[in-house]
């Protein structure tokens, strides 16, 4: 039988089901949140390489297990509960192994043996019998134990060993570092907000009690006027959502190649982009996609509705990559090597295959740190990105269904740029419409 855990993750066959630590390939003593998050990203990226093939269903299941492992181990309260369960199972397994083992005679007790016993002689030929003297240390002179005494000694040893195992398990259960103990207490005091997440069209995962980080004090978005900021702060409608003063989107339009056009209605967060051929947003390849970028400080909520179809007609594929790709996206930006894209996109291959999907990509120092592409309809959808402290959450709504795509730890400063843009990796110009673009301070 093909063992996916052994073949893909190198988990020994006798470890079934694998522990959450084995799924992520980390030590049970690891307490660094970033190490745990990186391990989950690494394992997820590796398993995704097997998604197109005979084991696609098993891939989805293991990806969901890895996602659940990340959620549990990054939540101090859930991790403490899980570690306690592991310790209890280990105590039970040790006790079963000890009780199943046959009793062994103690070192000082051995059956009496006679020197002329035939079993002691390798050569069975008859030899003249010699009279042997019994030494004072003969086995006949040594004390022997009765059967009840022997069982009593063995039973006492087993009981003592069980006590030692139990003490060790309880010590491990309470062995969290002081800093993590404080985090666990803080997590218990926070209100629990259930969120249902889907991982790559797999089974829903309950993220209730997902780790929440202390958020910065909310500030106005965009910030006060500066050389790179809007001329006035964002206005808020009666429902608490922010709209931008007239001219804000046009002022913050970024067009690296100077060949794209923007038509905007700031009042309703509506705008249109016309994008010529081959405008991408990928480090060390091309970062010339047109976009609107606003300065934001602290925690925020960003929302954007991407209208219409994203799939290009066949025959518009870029020759060197044998495909075309178009999308509208939300962007969180530090610089050309450090940013996040969350697209609703469509792809057409040179063989005529077409697909529509969400596309979450996170780059750090020019390297792709996260890459998630769940399928979606080639129809209008609303994208959401929320930042709370070090947590970044991406989600989308389509046809009345809301799905959380991912939650990531990010190493970003308080001041970033948040905006919306369009990619056109094809050989023909592309026009895209957006609606409801809003950026607000997180409540």
Secondary structure, 3 states (H helix, E strand, C coil): CCCHHHHHHCCCCCCCCCCHHHHHCCCCCCCCHHHHHHHHHHHHHHHHCCCCCCCHHHHHHHHHHHHHHHHHHCCHHHHHHHHHHHHHHHHHHHHHHHHHCCCCCCCCCCCCCCCCCHHHCCCCCCCCCCCCCCCCCCHHHCCCCCHHHHHHHHHHHHHHHHHHHHHHHHHHHCCCCHHHHHHHHHHHHCCCCCCEEECCCCCEEECCCCCCCCCCCCCCCCCCCCCCCCCCCCEECCCCCEECCCCHHHHCEECCCCCCEEEEEHHHCEEEEEECCCECEECCCEECCCEEEEEEECCEEEEEEECCCCCCCCCCCECCCCEEEEEEEEEEEEECCEEEEEEEEEEEECCCCEEEEEEEEEEECCEEEEEECCECCCCCEEEEEEEECCEEEEEEEECCEEEEEEEEECCCCCEEEEEEEEEEECCCCEEEEEEEEEEEECC
